[in-house]
Structure formats: structure tokens, C-alpha cells
């Protein structure tokens, strides 16, 4: 592309997007979403302990291109499926995860065939899906598997445990049972990654033997390893580290119940609960949060003169807490804070409403840093989800993101809340569904900003297709001159040619009348020269449809710089097929309309080489002759 053409294009994009920068609500991932997912896979392989049955499962996957993994919940079926896919020969294709969702149109599919790339390795984890989703996916599985075979791809499926026996007989040959890995080996591998490189079995205290013999879920073993790694930073030997970590894994419900019973005054209990919610915060933050909670719960403040009040350190000691070496307040017993939160939420349900009101005020405390606030939001979200109060969470998000009462702290808190929900193993589907409902409407400005960040930075890592769908809706529904959703969508798809193809397909095929102009305008910002995949027949058709939509619905000053950029890029391409395809697409999209073609050609004469301009003119002449040359009538030949 010439310097002049590049300047024209970049000026157009800059003017369209504007120069304002949006302050991020969430930290950006350390790399592109696909790279983050790949890095997680590398770490998983290092800590993976091979369970019984995995070799047989690999043989089925490698030979049949499909394997369906069965096993008890907590045995690590998801991890086994990921590792199996990663162990396949990497002759091409990519690893990605499939997220089936209800089709947006009556002719749509839960599993789009276009998601299957050549030699791809795909995970379809339905372990937490409901019966409706499982039945819909199973009904499409045969056709989807045919596409997998046709593309030389591979599919590892994890069905819902409760529906495993309902699997259709035609798929029984792909079913393999995955057992539970050896707990000692699994723990050893996790400990190695956190820096504890010792022989576990020989040094383990009796308590660790008892714990592992009970068969805890694999994710609990991973958590135990992390806690041993933290304990290893302090004093003591391996046995002492294990004892400390196991203490944090111990159910503290009874201890908390007894502690609360000893605290008779409402102010003491408010301090107890404030510490549990702000575990690891500074003492002054705990103190102010306690006063706020006393007000919300209707308890009495200490009405004695200020100099007669009990010192904060003594009050902390009364409830079993103290500042650590980092000057942050925690309970003396590991795992006590989480048990205390559960106790108040479940045993005193009337506390839930004032605690929700307290949360709004506590988030604004200047004594809390951003990490404290994020942890507070996560803890409150977990409490709501533990009792199935999903609707309360969505109402909180809507309240925090109202434009009429915009407060940056609450908007950021809403982003952290949805981030945690999308990452939750049990509730992630509900959060994705609610985000979809918000995205297809007209969400307020601040809610839209939150949704954009959650989709682009969180959902995109393990659910790339749903993230694309929601960002597309947010971008097409974004009021002019808003550009936050559009910029995020384009940045997202430009990281991966597969996502570019998916967005192009959506722009060309999933249109509603009210979105035609918005999609046409969005296409022009997206319509950089698409390189070699332009040669594929579906891609060329989609591009022709989108250019035609732009010519139909948008004024020439909007689309002309984009056609100029398209042709200028084609002028730098060595592949004759690509150049011919680029010209044909534009000419076909113009439908022989003189005003459109004359503007494209006039701009081309000024900006591209004479050779390309001449080729463009020949393409236009050919299209005109084909359109306006009358077809000769068929002659009937009478039999002699």
C-alpha cells in the first residue's frame, strides 16, 4: 500500500473511531486469548497425572477422530480431554473449545459446522450442561462428526454425568471410561509447579495420608498444593507445611458457630463478619467497614466517649483475628473467614439484604485498594451463588452500571463480578446467557462498557465464539458515535483468522432489518484485505454480500476510502488469483450501478497503478456486457 493510501485509510478510521481512550475496567490478559489458553494447556500437561484408561481413550481419539469420556465427577475428565487433544500430532490446525448455544435463527445450529477447521483439535465440555442442551447437541453430533472427519480434525467430548447412560448407541464405540489419577502422583506434580520439589509420600504426615485416602476431587488437590506452596515460604519442614495447608482445607463450620455464639453484642458480630468479608484488608478498612455494617444491621454503636473505646487490636483479638506481618487483618485459623461468611449467609438469611446494602458502601472506602475491592466482590458473588440467588447478582450489576448514578468504583466492581461469574465452573452458562440478553438490547453506556471488557478479556479465552457473538451485538447496537464495542470487536477478531471468518459470516448471513445499516458500517471498518482465505467460495460470497450492503445503505464518502484501500492493497499483492478475486468481488457487489462503479474507478485511477486500474475497467466492462447483453432465445427445432 502506498504512503498516501495508508494515510487516507488511517485518517478515515481515526475520524470514525475518534481519539478518546477508555480507562480499562479489568486488567488485560498477558497475551492474546488464544495464547492464554495455550499457556494454560502447557501448564496442565506439566501437572497432569495420567489416570487409568487414558491410553485406551487416546487410541480411540487418534483412530476415530472422536472420543467421549465418561467418569465420575471430580475425576478430571475435562483435564484428561485437554491433554489427549494436546498429545495428538500437530500437523496443522489449532486447539479450541466449543461452546454450544441456542441458535439465533430457526435455521441455525447449536454446533456450527464452520467452527471445524482443517486438522483442528476441539474440546466439547458439556459436563455442566442441562438436559435441553445435551439433547440438542447429541442430535447434531452425527453431522458434526462427519465434518470433523472430512476436515481431518479431532473431537473430545465430555458429556453430563447424569445423562451418560442416555448416549445414543451409534456413539457407543467412541465411549471410554476415565478413572481417577493416583492422588500421590497428582499432588507431586502440582507441588513441583509451585516450587515444592520433594518426595511427597516419604515425608507426608499421617494427616495427609488420611486426606488423600478419602479421595478428594482433583481441584481440591490442586488447591491443597497451592496452599502447601504458600506455607513453604515460611518456617518449618514439609510435614509442617502440610499441616498448615490441611488446616486451611478443614471444614471450620462448627468452630465458627461456636465463636459466633460467644459474641453476644451486635457490634462484635459486625466486626467478625466485616473481617470475614475483607479478609486480608488493612485494619483501618476493617474498622470503617464495621461501622458501616453496624448501621446497616441496626446494631448499637459504642456510645461511650471516644477515649474510652476499646482499642481496635483488642477488639480484633476478641473475635480471633489479628494483623499479620504485612499489617493486614486475618483470622488466626486458616479457612476461618470462608466458613464465617457461609455461616452468616446461610444461618442468618435476614442478614443478606443489609449485607448487600453494606457492600455498596464498603466498596467506596478509600482504605480499600483495588485488590481488596475485587476480592470483596468475588466473595459476595460466591455467597449469592451458593444459595442460587443469580437474579440478585444481575440486579446488582444493573444498579451499579446505571448511567444516572455513575460511580467509577461500582462500574469496576460490576466488571469484576461478571468476570468471576463467567469463570465459575457451575454458573458460567447462566452468566453467558444473561450477558447475551443484555447485549441484544440497548444496555446503558456503563453496562455496555462492562460487557465489552468481560467478553473481550475473559469470555474470549475459553469461549471464543460466544464472545464474538456478544461483541457483535454490542457493536451493532452501540449508539452513534460510540466506538468502545466496535473497537473491542475488531481488535478481538484481528487476532485470529478464524474469528475474522466467523464475523464476516455473521455480517453476511445473520442480519435483522434494524441492523442492516449498522452491520454495513461495521463491515467497512472490518474490511481489510483478507489475504489467501479470500479464495474460498463462501468467503467471496460473504464479501460480495457485505460490499453490496455497504453500497446500498451508506453514502459514498463512507465507503469510498474503504474501496480505495481495498484496491491499493490488492495492488501490492503478487498472487494473480487474489487480485482477480478482489476486483470481481467489488464489481459484482456494485450490481452494474453506474454511480458506484464510476466512483470506484475514478478513485482507482488516482491511487493505484495504471495496470490495476486497467484491469478494474476491463472487469467493469465485462460485468456490464454480461448484465445488459440480451440472451438469445432458445430455438425450437421441429422434428423432420
C-alpha positions in Angstrom: 0.0 0.0 0.0 1.4 3.4 -0.9 2.0 6.0 1.8 -0.8 8.2 0.5 -3.3 5.3 0.6 -2.2 4.3 4.0 -2.7 7.9 5.2 -6.2 8.0 3.6 -7.2 4.8 5.3 -5.8 5.6 8.7 -7.3 9.1 8.7 -10.7 7.6 7.8 -10.5 5.0 10.7 -9.2 7.6 13.1 -12.0 10.1 12.3 -14.6 7.3 12.5 -13.4 6.0 15.9 -12.4 9.2 17.5 -9.4 9.8 19.7 -10.9 9.2 23.2 -9.3 6.4 25.2 -11.4 4.3 27.6 -9.9 3.6 31.0 -9.9 -0.2 31.3 -12.1 -1.8 34.0 -10.2 -5.1 34.0 -6.6 -6.0 33.6 -5.7 -7.0 30.1 -4.8 -10.7 29.7 -1.0 -11.3 29.5 -1.4 -12.2 25.8 -4.0 -12.8 23.1 -6.9 -15.0 24.3 -5.7 -18.0 22.2 -2.2 -17.7 23.6 -3.5 -17.5 27.1 -5.5 -20.7 26.5 -2.4 -22.4 25.0 -0.3 -21.4 28.0 -2.9 -22.9 30.3 -2.7 -26.1 28.4 1.1 -26.3 28.7 0.8 -25.9 32.5 -2.0 -28.5 32.6 0.2 -31.0 30.8 3.0 -30.5 33.3 0.8 -31.1 36.3 -1.3 -33.9 34.8 -1.2 -37.3 36.4 -2.3 -39.9 33.8 -5.4 -41.8 35.0 -6.4 -45.4 34.3 -8.0 -45.7 30.8 -6.4 -42.6 29.2 -4.2 -44.7 26.8 -7.3 -46.5 25.5 -9.0 -43.2 25.1 -6.1 -41.8 23.1 -6.2 -44.8 20.8 -9.9 -44.2 20.0 -9.3 -40.4 19.5 -6.3 -40.9 17.2 -8.1 -43.7 15.2 -11.7 -42.5 15.1 -11.1 -38.7 15.4 -13.6 -38.7 18.3 -13.7 -39.8 21.9 -16.4 -39.5 24.5 -15.0 -39.5 28.0 -17.0 -40.9 30.9 -16.2 -41.0 34.6 -17.3 -39.8 38.0 -17.4 -36.0 38.6 -14.2 -34.8 40.1 -12.1 -37.4 38.4 -10.6 -34.9 36.0 -12.4 -35.7 32.7 -12.0 -32.2 31.4 -8.3 -32.1 32.1 -7.9 -35.6 30.5 -9.8 -34.4 27.4 -7.5 -31.4 27.0 -4.3 -33.4 27.5 -5.5 -36.0 24.9 -6.0 -33.3 22.3 -2.6 -31.8 23.0 -0.9 -35.2 22.7 -2.0 -35.6 19.1 0.5 -34.9 16.3 0.4 -31.3 15.4 0.5 -31.3 11.7 -1.7 -28.2 11.4 -4.9 -26.8 12.8 -5.4 -25.3 16.2 -6.8 -26.3 19.6 -10.0 -24.6 20.6 -13.0 -25.1 22.8 -16.6 -25.4 21.6 -19.5 -23.7 23.4 -22.8 -24.8 22.0 -25.6 -22.2 22.4 -29.2 -21.9 21.3 -29.2 -20.8 17.7 -30.1 -17.2 17.0 -32.3 -18.2 14.0 -34.6 -21.1 13.3 -32.3 -22.5 10.7 -29.2 -22.2 12.9 -27.3 -24.9 14.7 -26.1 -25.5 18.2 -22.8 -26.6 16.8 -21.9 -24.6 13.7 -20.0 -26.7 11.1 -18.0 -23.7 10.2 -16.3 -24.0 13.6 -14.4 -27.0 12.3 -11.0 -26.1 10.7 -8.6 -28.4 8.9 -6.9 -30.7 11.5 -8.3 -28.8 14.4 -8.3 -30.3 17.9 -11.6 -29.4 19.6 -12.9 -29.8 23.2 -16.6 -30.0 23.7 -17.2 -30.0 27.5 -20.8 -30.5 28.3 -20.3 -31.7 31.9 -22.3 -28.8 33.4 -24.9 -28.6 30.7 -28.6 -29.1 31.2 -30.7 -31.8 29.5 -32.0 -29.5 26.8 -28.5 -28.5 25.7 -27.3 -32.1 25.8 -30.2 -33.4 23.7 -29.8 -30.7 21.1 -26.1 -31.3 20.8 -26.4 -35.0 20.6 -29.0 -34.6 17.9 -26.4 -32.7 15.8 -23.4 -34.8 16.8 -23.5 -37.2 13.9 -23.5 -34.5 11.2 -20.9 -32.5 13.2 -18.7 -35.6 13.4 -18.9 -36.1 9.7 -17.5 -32.6 9.3 -14.8 -33.4 11.8 -13.8 -36.5 9.7 -13.9 -34.5 6.4 -11.6 -31.9 7.8 -9.2 -34.4 9.4 -10.0 -32.8 12.8 -10.4 -34.3 16.3 -13.1 -34.0 18.9 -13.0 -34.9 22.6 -16.4 -34.7 24.2 -17.2 -34.7 28.0 -21.0 -35.5 28.5 -23.0 -34.5 31.5 -22.6 -37.3 34.1 -26.3 -37.5 34.8 -27.1 -38.3 31.1 -24.1 -40.6 30.3 -26.3 -43.6 30.1 -28.6 -41.9 27.6 -25.9 -41.8 25.0 -27.2 -42.9 21.6 -25.9 -46.4 20.7 -24.4 -45.1 17.5 -21.8 -43.3 19.6 -21.0 -46.2 22.0 -17.9 -47.2 20.1 -16.3 -43.8 20.9 -17.0 -44.0 24.6 -14.1 -44.7 27.0 -14.0 -44.6 30.8 -11.5 -42.4 32.6 -10.6 -43.4 36.1 -9.2 -41.3 38.9 -5.5 -40.5 38.8 -3.2 -41.6 41.6 -3.6 -38.9 44.2 0.0 -39.0 45.3 1.3 -38.6 41.8 -1.2 -35.8 41.1 -0.1 -34.0 44.3 3.5 -34.4 43.4 3.1 -32.9 40.0 1.1 -29.9 41.4 3.7 -29.3 44.1 6.5 -29.4 41.5 4.9 -26.5 39.7 4.6 -24.4 42.9 8.2 -24.9 43.7 8.0 -27.7 46.3 10.2 -30.4 44.8 10.2 -33.1 47.3 9.1 -36.8 47.5 5.6 -36.4 49.0 4.8 -39.9 50.1 8.0 -40.4 52.1 7.8 -37.0 54.0 4.0 -36.7 54.4 2.5 -36.6 57.8 -0.3 -39.0 58.8 -3.0 -36.3 58.2 -2.0 -36.0 54.6 -2.3 -39.8 54.1 -5.8 -39.7 55.7 -6.9 -36.8 53.5 -5.7 -38.4 50.2 -7.2 -41.8 51.1 -10.6 -40.0 51.3 -10.4 -39.4 47.6 -10.9 -35.6 47.3 -11.8 -34.1 43.9 -8.8 -33.2 41.7 -9.5 -29.4 42.0 -9.2 -29.8 45.8 -5.8 -31.5 45.4 -4.7 -28.5 43.2 -5.8 -26.1 45.9 -4.0 -28.1 48.6 -0.8 -27.9 46.6 -1.1 -24.2 46.2 -1.5 -23.8 50.0 1.5 -26.1 50.7 3.4 -23.8 48.3 2.4 -20.7 50.3 3.3 -22.4 53.6 6.7 -23.3 52.2 7.6 -19.7 52.1 7.6 -19.6 55.9 9.3 -21.7 58.6 9.2 -25.4 59.2 9.6 -28.6 57.3 7.5 -30.3 54.7 5.3 -32.0 57.4 4.6 -28.6 59.0 3.7 -27.1 55.6 1.2 -29.9 55.0 -0.3 -29.5 58.4 -0.8 -25.7 57.7 -2.3 -26.4 54.3 -4.6 -29.1 55.6 -5.8 -26.8 58.3 -7.0 -24.4 55.7 -8.8 -27.2 53.9 -10.6 -28.3 57.1 -14.3 -27.5 57.4 -14.5 -24.8 60.1 -18.3 -24.6 60.3 -18.5 -25.9 63.9 -15.7 -23.7 65.0 -17.3 -20.6 63.5 -20.7 -21.5 65.0 -19.1 -21.7 68.5 -17.2 -18.5 68.0 -20.4 -16.6 67.0 -22.3 -17.9 70.0 -19.6 -16.4 72.2 -20.1 -13.0 70.6 -23.2 -11.6 72.3 -23.1 -8.0 71.0 -24.2 -6.9 67.5 -21.1 -4.8 67.2 -18.8 -7.7 67.9 -20.6 -9.8 65.3 -20.4 -7.0 62.8 -16.6 -6.9 63.3 -16.5 -10.6 62.9 -18.4 -10.5 59.6 -16.5 -7.5 58.3 -13.2 -9.3 58.8 -14.6 -12.4 57.0 -15.7 -10.3 54.0 -12.5 -8.2 54.0 -10.0 -11.0 54.8 -6.6 -9.5 54.2 -7.5 -5.9 54.3 -5.9 -3.1 56.4 -7.1 -2.6 60.0 -8.5 0.9 59.3 -10.5 -0.5 56.4 -11.9 -3.2 58.7 -12.7 -0.6 61.3 -14.7 1.7 58.9 -16.4 -1.3 57.3 -17.5 -2.5 60.7 -19.1 0.9 61.5 -21.0 0.8 58.1 -22.2 -2.8 58.9 -23.4 -1.8 62.4 -25.5 1.0 60.7 -27.0 -1.3 58.1 -27.8 -4.1 60.5 -29.4 -1.8 63.1 -27.0 -2.6 65.9 -25.8 -0.2 68.5 -22.6 1.7 68.4 -20.3 2.1 71.4 -21.9 5.2 73.0 -19.1 5.8 75.5 -16.7 8.8 75.0 -14.2 8.1 72.2 -11.2 7.8 74.6 -12.9 5.1 76.5 -13.5 2.9 73.5 -11.6 -0.5 73.4 -8.6 -0.4 71.2 -9.0 -2.0 67.7 -6.2 -4.5 68.4 -8.1 -5.8 71.4 -11.4 -6.0 69.6 -9.7 -8.0 66.8 -8.2 -10.3 69.4 -11.7 -10.8 70.9 -13.0 -12.2 67.6 -9.9 -14.3 66.9 -8.2 -12.1 64.4 -5.0 -10.0 64.2 -2.9 -8.1 61.7 -0.1 -10.2 60.2 3.4 -9.2 59.3 2.0 -7.4 56.3 -0.2 -5.3 58.5 -3.4 -6.9 57.1 -6.1 -8.4 59.2 -6.9 -12.1 59.1 -8.4 -14.7 61.4 -5.8 -16.8 63.3 -7.2 -20.1 62.0 -6.8 -20.9 58.2 -10.1 -21.3 56.4 -12.0 -19.4 59.1 -13.0 -16.4 57.0 -14.8 -18.5 54.3 -16.6 -20.5 57.0 -17.7 -17.3 58.7 -19.1 -15.9 55.5 -21.1 -19.1 54.9 -22.4 -19.1 58.5 -23.9 -15.7 58.4 -25.3 -16.1 54.9 -26.9 -19.5 55.5 -27.8 -19.4 59.2 -28.9 -15.8 59.3 -30.6 -15.3 56.0 -32.1 -12.0 57.2 -28.5 -10.6 57.1 -28.4 -10.9 53.3 -30.3 -7.7 52.5 -28.3 -5.4 54.8 -25.1 -7.1 53.7 -25.9 -6.2 50.1 -26.6 -2.6 51.1 -23.3 -2.6 53.1 -21.4 -3.9 50.0 -22.3 -0.8 48.0 -20.9 1.5 50.8 -17.9 -0.7 51.6 -16.7 -0.6 48.0 -16.3 3.2 48.3 -14.0 3.1 51.3 -10.7 4.8 50.5 -8.9 2.5 52.8 -9.5 -0.4 50.4 -7.2 -0.9 47.4 -8.4 -2.3 44.0 -7.3 -5.9 45.0 -9.4 -5.6 48.2 -12.4 -4.5 46.3 -12.1 -7.2 43.7 -11.8 -9.9 46.4 -14.8 -8.5 48.2 -17.0 -8.6 45.1 -15.9 -12.2 44.4 -16.7 -13.3 48.0 -20.2 -11.7 47.9 -20.8 -13.3 44.4 -19.9 -16.7 45.8 -22.3 -16.3 48.7 -25.2 -15.4 46.3 -24.4 -18.3 44.0 -24.2 -20.7 46.9 -27.9 -20.2 47.5 -28.9 -19.8 43.9 -29.5 -16.1 44.0 -28.5 -15.4 40.5 -31.2 -12.8 39.9 -29.9 -10.7 42.8 -26.5 -10.6 41.2 -27.8 -9.4 37.9 -29.9 -6.7 39.6 -26.7 -5.5 41.4 -24.9 -5.3 38.1 -27.7 -3.2 36.6 -27.8 -1.0 39.6 -24.0 -0.4 39.7 -24.0 0.5 36.0 -26.9 2.9 35.8 -25.9 5.9 33.8 -27.9 8.2 36.1 -25.9 7.2 39.1 -22.4 6.6 37.6 -19.7 5.9 40.1 -16.4 4.5 38.7 -15.9 2.2 41.7 -19.2 0.5 41.3 -18.8 0.1 37.5 -15.4 -1.5 38.0 -16.9 -3.8 40.7 -19.6 -4.8 38.2 -16.9 -5.9 35.8 -15.2 -8.0 38.4 -18.5 -9.6 39.4 -19.3 -10.7 35.9 -15.7 -11.8 35.3 -15.9 -14.1 38.3 -19.3 -15.4 37.1 -18.1 -16.2 33.6 -15.2 -18.1 35.1 -17.4 -20.0 37.6 -17.5 -23.8 36.8 -21.1 -24.2 37.7 -22.7 -20.9 36.7 -20.7 -19.8 33.7 -23.5 -20.7 31.3 -26.1 -18.6 33.2 -23.8 -15.6 33.1 -23.1 -16.0 29.4 -26.8 -16.2 28.8 -27.5 -13.1 30.7 -24.7 -11.2 29.0 -26.3 -12.2 25.7 -29.7 -10.9 26.8 -28.1 -7.6 27.7 -26.1 -7.4 24.5 -29.0 -7.8 22.1 -30.9 -4.9 23.8 -29.8 -1.3 24.4 -27.7 -1.5 27.6 -26.8 1.7 29.3 -23.4 3.2 28.5 -21.6 1.9 31.6 -23.2 -1.6 31.4 -22.1 -1.8 27.8 -18.5 -0.9 28.8 -18.6 -3.6 31.4 -19.9 -6.2 29.0 -17.4 -5.3 26.4 -14.5 -5.8 28.8 -15.8 -9.1 30.1 -16.4 -10.5 26.7 -13.1 -9.4 25.2 -10.8 -10.1 28.2 -12.5 -13.1 30.0 -15.0 -14.9 27.9 -12.8 -14.9 24.9 -10.2 -17.2 26.5 -12.3 -20.4 26.7 -15.5 -19.4 24.8 -14.3 -17.5 21.7 -17.4 -17.9 19.6 -19.9 -16.7 22.3 -17.5 -13.7 23.0 -17.6 -12.9 19.3 -21.4 -13.1 19.1 -21.9 -10.8 22.1 -19.3 -8.3 21.0 -21.0 -8.2 17.6 -24.4 -7.4 19.1 -22.9 -4.8 21.4 -21.1 -3.1 18.4 -24.2 -3.1 16.1 -26.4 -1.8 18.9 -23.9 0.9 20.1 -25.4 4.4 19.8 -23.5 6.8 17.5 -20.8 8.0 18.0 -19.9 5.3 20.5 -16.9 3.1 19.5 -16.0 1.1 22.6 -17.7 -2.1 21.5 -16.7 -1.7 17.8 -13.0 -1.2 18.6 -13.0 -4.2 21.0 -14.7 -6.4 18.4 -12.2 -5.5 15.7 -9.2 -5.9 18.0 -10.5 -9.3 19.0 -11.1 -10.7 15.6 -7.9 -9.3 14.2 -6.0 -11.7 16.5 -7.2 -14.8 14.6 -8.2 -15.5 11.0 -10.8 -18.0 12.2 -12.6 -15.2 14.1 -12.3 -12.9 11.1 -14.1 -15.6 9.0 -16.8 -16.0 11.7 -17.5 -12.3 11.9 -17.7 -12.0 8.1 -20.1 -14.9 8.0 -22.3 -13.2 10.7 -22.2 -9.8 8.9 -23.4 -11.5 5.7 -25.9 -14.0 7.0 -27.3 -13.1 10.4 -28.9 -9.8 9.6 -32.1 -8.3 11.0 -33.6 -5.4 9.2 -32.9 -3.0 12.0 -29.2 -4.0 11.9 -28.6 -3.7 8.2 -27.0 -0.2 8.3 -25.1 -0.9 11.4 -23.6 -4.1 10.0 -22.8 -2.4 6.7 -20.9 0.4 8.6 -19.2 -2.2 10.8 -18.1 -4.2 7.8 -16.3 -1.2 6.3 -14.1 -0.9 9.4 -13.5 -4.6 9.3 -12.9 -4.9 5.5 -9.2 -5.0 5.4 -7.8 -7.1 2.5 -8.5 -10.7 3.7 -5.4 -12.4 2.1 -5.5 -16.0 1.0 -8.8 -17.1 2.5 -10.5 -14.7 0.0 -10.1 -17.5 -2.5 -12.6 -19.8 -0.7 -16.0 -19.7 -2.3 -18.1 -19.0 0.9 -15.7 -16.1 1.8 -16.0 -14.5 -1.6 -19.8 -14.7 -1.4 -19.9 -13.2 2.1 -17.6 -10.4 1.0 -19.7 -9.7 -2.1 -22.9 -9.6 0.1 -21.3 -7.2 2.6 -19.9 -4.8 0.0 -23.3 -4.8 -1.7 -24.9 -3.9 1.6 -22.4 -1.0 2.1 -23.1 0.4 -1.4 -26.9 0.1 -0.9 -27.1 1.6 2.6 -24.2 4.0 3.1 -23.2 7.2 1.3 -20.1 7.3 -1.0 -18.0 9.4 1.4 -18.3 6.5 3.9 -17.4 3.6 1.6 -15.1 5.2 -1.0 -12.0 5.4 1.3 -12.5 1.7 2.0 -12.8 0.6 -1.6 -9.6 2.7 -2.3 -7.8 0.9 0.5 -9.0 -2.5 -0.8 -7.7 -1.8 -4.3 -4.5 -0.2 -3.1 -3.7 -3.4 -1.0 -4.6 -5.6 -4.0 -2.1 -3.5 -6.0 0.7 -4.8 -3.7 -0.3 -8.5 -4.0 1.7 -10.9 -6.2 -0.9 -13.6 -6.4 -2.9 -13.1 -9.6 -5.8 -15.1 -8.2 -6.2 -12.8 -5.2 -6.1 -9.7 -7.4 -8.7 -11.1 -9.7 -10.9 -12.1 -6.8 -10.6 -8.7 -5.2 -11.7 -7.0 -8.4 -14.5 -9.4 -9.1 -16.0 -9.0 -5.6 -16.2 -5.2 -5.8 -17.6 -5.2 -9.3 -20.2 -7.9 -8.6 -21.3 -6.1 -5.4 -21.9 -2.9 -7.4 -24.5 -4.7 -9.5 -23.6 -2.7 -12.6 -24.7 0.6 -10.9 -23.0 3.4 -12.8 -22.6 5.8 -9.8 -20.9 3.2 -7.7 -18.6 1.8 -10.4 -17.7 5.2 -11.7 -16.7 6.4 -8.2 -14.6 3.2 -7.6 -12.9 3.6 -11.0 -12.2 7.3 -10.6 -10.6 6.8 -7.2 -8.6 3.9 -8.5 -7.1 6.0 -11.4 -5.8 8.4 -8.8 -4.5 5.9 -6.2 -3.4 2.6 -7.8 -1.1 1.6 -10.6 -2.3 2.1 -14.2 -2.1 -1.7 -14.7 -4.6 -2.4 -11.9 -6.8 0.5 -13.0 -7.0 -1.0 -16.5 -7.8 -4.5 -15.1 -10.6 -2.9 -13.0 -12.0 -1.2 -16.1 -12.0 -4.5 -18.0 -13.8 -6.2 -15.1 -16.4 -3.4 -15.1 -16.9 -3.7 -18.9 -17.2 -7.4 -18.7 -19.9 -7.1 -16.0 -21.8 -4.5 -18.0 -21.8 -6.7 -21.1 -23.0 -9.7 -19.1 -25.8 -7.8 -17.5 -27.1 -5.9 -20.5 -26.4 -8.2 -23.4 -29.8 -9.8 -24.2 -29.9 -13.5 -24.1 -30.6 -15.2 -27.4 -33.9 -17.0 -27.4 -34.0 -20.7 -27.5 -34.8 -22.0 -31.0 -37.2 -24.8 -31.3 -36.2 -27.4 -33.9 -39.1 -29.2 -35.3 -38.7 -32.9 -35.9 -38.1 -33.7 -39.5 
